[in-house]
């Protein structure tokens, strides 16, 4: 038997700390730039907006709902473990995305090489996958917005070698923002049409 609210709160703190460290790392990389022109500011903005999109995707699913699902499960220990392990994937995605943000800031004008493409696409893909699993635990199904986002990231892999790191980073941030927005619309509709108790 576990306290669903306590577990959900602790997992949220891990995500908050990871996202905060990611933004801090981007700020440090930005601070090391010799000049703060429009290109450098845009590169930093890409990473920051990407972090906001990840925050939005995760925290739009409330702690209250997650806690409710765990506490009302017939086997709260099992579902709590699944809930907890999805956060390992989420934090891994945030860490890899932080590396990608630093690449966009430091080498944005260069052509994307496969090692860089791996970080640029891998971090958001890991995060989307982990977030989809998290919502599957909470709501009982994988969100189509996340599956669509993963499909678009896979398609971007084919175009990536022909793009600059900056352009690829901007495209990936657009995908993450779109997924967060679509998920937000779905959540509002779901809440609006939920039967009153």
Order of alpha helices (4+ residues) and beta strands (2+ residues): alpha-alpha-alpha-alpha-alpha-alpha-alpha
